Amino acid sequence: MEIYKPKAGPLLSEINLPTDLKKLKPEQLQDVCDELREFIIDMVAVHGGHFGASLGVIELTVALHYIYDSPKDQIVWDVGHQAYGHKILTGRRDIFHTNRKYKGVSGFPKRSESEYDAFGVGHSSTSISAGLGMAIARDLNQSDEKIVSIIGDGAMTGGMAFEAMNNAGAMESDMLVILNDNNMSIDPNVGALKEYLAEITTSKTFNKMRDEVYDLLGHLKGAGEKMRKAASKLERAMTAAITPGALFQALGFKYYGPVDGHNVDALRRHLEDLKTVSGPKLLHIVTVKGKGFAPAEREQTKWHAQSSPFDKITGKSLVKPNNGKKQPPKYQDVFGEALVELAANNDDIVAITPAMPSGSSLWPMMKTFPDRAFDVGIAEQHAVTFAAGLATQGKKAFAALYSTFLQRAYDQVIHDVAIQKLPVVFCIDRAGLVGADGPTHHGLYDTAYLRAVPNMIVSSPMDEQELRDMLYTASEYQESAWAVRYPRGRSTGMAVREEFEKTEIGKGRIIKEGEKVAVLSFGPIGKYVIEASEILEKEGIQIGHFDMRYAKPLDTGMIDYVLADYDSIITLEDGTVLGGFGSAVAEYAAGKGTGVPVKIMGVPDEIIEHGTQRELHDEVGIGPDGIVDEVRRVLNVLV
Ligand SMILES: Cc1ncc(C[n+]2csc(CCOP(=O)(O)OP(=O)(O)O)c2C)c(N)n1
């Protein structure tokens, strides 16, 4: 089937690189913006992808590439989900329909993909640190490239952004930070900073004075260094006196703004002028997430990203998912609903999310028990220590984090939770290969890094019934921390009993007995063993299948049983093969000295790119076919 390629308008189709954009007159830039917006809407309406954030920075993207000389100048995006316009203007227009598809363009800036992608990204709040590193390297190299870091108001809630500003403000190296303030994270932004930014953008007195100062500064190019310094001093004094922007000033940044981020001409002029201002400076622009596509402006969370084809005028979905048949619930929803049920019976239960109430399905809890559910902003480290603090006072804290983002809080897991033996429950979503978001988002390491920590149970259910029971058991458990990992996507669709039952900690279950080869699976990936087993049965091969449920504590009784009854063990997990569940089994088996070989199947020690989850599972050989092949191989070896 022919893959749909959006058609670029007359100006955009001539822009292969930013040098082509620079040939245009300033008056033509708005038309470029309109064509770029249209192109992105066209593309995402058919192929899906991140959406609202890119639409919100179209004018900024065009202005940046018009004024700066990328790739010499370094344009550093934060998170990178808003960089579609950037990619299209920097040589990837004609392949952009492969965005997020297997072997296609990455949905995020990526250094190996293009020299215009100054820094690889996917996780938030990194752009100022990376930009500062580039600025200091530039100074050491005595070269003259410009450094621009773009950061959203959501990403600005991440501690790293402040660590970077604190450092940059004192280093006095030349760099520009552009704060893209759309008042949204994926969900509505939260926290005191958000209120502060809102005060700035709505303060009329300040805006008037700021405009006057800016005009003065902006027109001083020919007026000499002395006057500019005087004006700069005046501006700083005034800004400090009337406070807006003072937070950034206090951190050593010159503050400019707020500027309408959809006025490409104003942006172009500001960027041009700011090139002449040295040192660390911050330009605050105000934008609308989803700008130019009415449904996305109205429902900004829903349109943060889109997967299904939609009508590019009305936004209405053009496909009935699953042909209109009811789909099994997503694992995240099984968690979100179970949590509310548990919280209804246990007043001590509280829940924490670092800026992912939609992604982690915490809204039911936030709506039902608003006093006991907390969105703390994009602040994983804080989220974990905050949960630890709650636990010291007898609260049963459920910290819901994506596996990939929990990586940020590893020290907090050890130092604040495990060492103090606090019974925090980590609900680890998006565990395993996540699909189209690619390597920055795959949740591959949690089993390995959590298994290494004392006072930590590491579990993964094979289906939604087990997930509910594990959450219930964890809610009553006070001896140590507990991690429950579950993947992106839908559960099995099985009939689930209403009441919860305790699961026995550290105990697996037998799915199927067999001969010679036993497959020990950890988590929902066990479904592939069932498929593989059916294929093998047709060949007369009966494998044993054991759903182990716990990587720690291991069900050693079950492993002893398998070691005694089978000739070979295969372990299967949706995570790295280094130090994960399979390693735990192999360590135990080696200690027993039985000589039964253990083959660890999981994700190899390589960076795995993007694609659908199934494509990636098959690529690394942990899909049903990979399991079938491995069983045949083992049996041949055994013969
Ligand atoms: C460390 C980390 N935590 C969570 C996320 C998930 N995430 C992706 S985009 C986003 C919101 C970013 O908001 P903002 O920076 O304001 O950009 P906008 O989407 O509004 O343009 C979040 C929370 C992430 N990418 N990285």
The ligand as a MOL file (V3000), in Angstrom:
LIG
                    3D

  0  0  0     0  0            999 V3000
M  V30 BEGIN CTAB
M  V30 COUNTS 26 27 0 0 0
M  V30 BEGIN ATOM
M  V30 1 C 11.4800 13.4690 32.7970 0
M  V30 2 C 10.1920 13.4440 32.0500 0
M  V30 3 N 9.0330 13.2760 32.7240 0
M  V30 4 C 7.8640 13.2430 32.0460 0
M  V30 5 C 7.8400 13.3740 30.6910 0
M  V30 6 C 6.5300 13.2430 29.9360 0
M  V30 7 N 6.2060 14.5000 29.2450 0 CHG=1
M  V30 8 C 6.4030 14.6580 27.9180 0
M  V30 9 S 5.9640 16.1580 27.3710 0
M  V30 10 C 5.4720 16.6230 28.8990 0
M  V30 11 C 4.9190 17.9880 29.1150 0
M  V30 12 C 5.9090 19.0310 28.7730 0
M  V30 13 O 5.3160 20.2830 28.9580 0
M  V30 14 P 6.0330 21.5600 28.3950 0
M  V30 15 O 7.4870 21.4940 28.6630 0
M  V30 16 O 5.3170 22.7540 28.9020 0
M  V30 17 O 5.8680 21.4380 26.8260 0
M  V30 18 P 4.5130 21.5400 25.9630 0
M  V30 19 O 4.1080 20.1240 25.6820 0
M  V30 20 O 3.4980 22.2740 26.7400 0
M  V30 21 O 4.9390 22.2570 24.7470 0
M  V30 22 C 5.6410 15.5960 29.8340 0
M  V30 23 C 5.2610 15.6520 31.2420 0
M  V30 24 C 9.0720 13.5400 30.0290 0
M  V30 25 N 9.1560 13.6430 28.6990 0
M  V30 26 N 10.2170 13.5830 30.7280 0
M  V30 END ATOM
M  V30 BEGIN BOND
M  V30 1 1 1 2
M  V30 2 1 2 3
M  V30 3 2 2 26
M  V30 4 2 3 4
M  V30 5 1 4 5
M  V30 6 1 5 6
M  V30 7 2 5 24
M  V30 8 1 6 7
M  V30 9 2 7 8
M  V30 10 1 7 22
M  V30 11 1 8 9
M  V30 12 1 9 10
M  V30 13 1 10 11
M  V30 14 2 10 22
M  V30 15 1 11 12
M  V30 16 1 12 13
M  V30 17 1 13 14
M  V30 18 2 14 15
M  V30 19 1 14 16
M  V30 20 1 14 17
M  V30 21 1 17 18
M  V30 22 2 18 19
M  V30 23 1 18 20
M  V30 24 1 18 21
M  V30 25 1 22 23
M  V30 26 1 24 25
M  V30 27 1 24 26
M  V30 END BOND
M  V30 END CTAB
M  END
